[in-house]
Amino acid sequence: MEYPTSAGFLVGKRSRKILLTPYRYGLIYFTHGSFLYIVAIAPNRKPPHYWKRRIKNA
């Protein structure tokens, strides 16, 4: 991913979500320095932000 901070949309302070079309999932991630961390591959049916307990300052 060349510009990871511009892909998807914000779902927290630092976290972004990319919808995985045609699947009913979203990929939640954040970047720190030159690293990209995948937090969750979440079904779109799950309650919003259920994954936030996995990271601090999401």
C-alpha positions as CSV (number, residue, x, y, z in Angstrom):
1,M,0.0,0.0,0.0
2,E,1.7,3.2,-1.2
3,Y,-0.3,5.7,0.9
4,P,-1.9,3.7,3.8
5,T,-3.1,6.9,5.6
6,S,-5.4,7.8,2.7
7,A,-7.0,4.4,2.1
8,G,-10.4,3.7,3.6
9,F,-12.1,6.0,6.1
10,L,-11.4,6.9,9.7
11,V,-13.1,4.8,12.4
12,G,-11.2,6.1,15.4
13,K,-8.3,8.4,16.3
14,R,-5.8,6.5,14.2
15,S,-7.7,3.5,12.8
16,R,-9.0,3.2,9.3
17,K,-11.4,0.8,7.7
18,I,-11.3,-0.5,4.1
19,L,-14.4,-2.3,2.8
20,L,-13.6,-5.6,1.2
21,T,-16.0,-5.6,-1.7
22,P,-17.7,-8.0,-2.8
23,Y,-17.2,-9.6,0.6
24,R,-19.2,-8.4,3.7
25,Y,-16.0,-7.6,5.6
26,G,-13.9,-4.7,6.5
27,L,-10.2,-4.5,7.2
28,I,-9.4,-2.3,10.3
29,Y,-5.8,-1.1,10.4
30,F,-3.5,1.7,11.7
31,T,0.0,2.8,10.9
32,H,2.8,3.6,13.2
33,G,6.0,4.9,11.6
34,S,6.7,2.7,8.6
35,F,4.7,-0.2,10.0
36,L,1.1,-1.2,9.1
37,Y,-0.8,-3.0,11.8
38,I,-4.0,-5.0,11.0
39,V,-6.3,-4.9,14.0
40,A,-9.3,-6.9,12.6
41,I,-10.9,-8.4,9.6
42,A,-14.4,-7.7,10.8
43,P,-17.8,-8.7,9.4
44,N,-19.8,-5.6,8.6
45,R,-22.7,-7.1,10.6
46,K,-20.8,-6.9,13.9
47,P,-21.5,-3.9,16.2
48,P,-19.4,-0.9,15.3
49,H,-16.1,-0.5,17.2
50,Y,-16.2,-4.0,18.9
51,W,-12.5,-4.3,17.9
52,K,-11.4,-1.2,19.8
53,R,-10.6,-3.2,23.0
54,R,-7.8,-4.8,21.0
55,I,-5.7,-1.6,20.9
56,K,-5.1,1.5,23.0
57,N,-5.8,4.9,21.5
58,A,-7.7,3.4,18.6
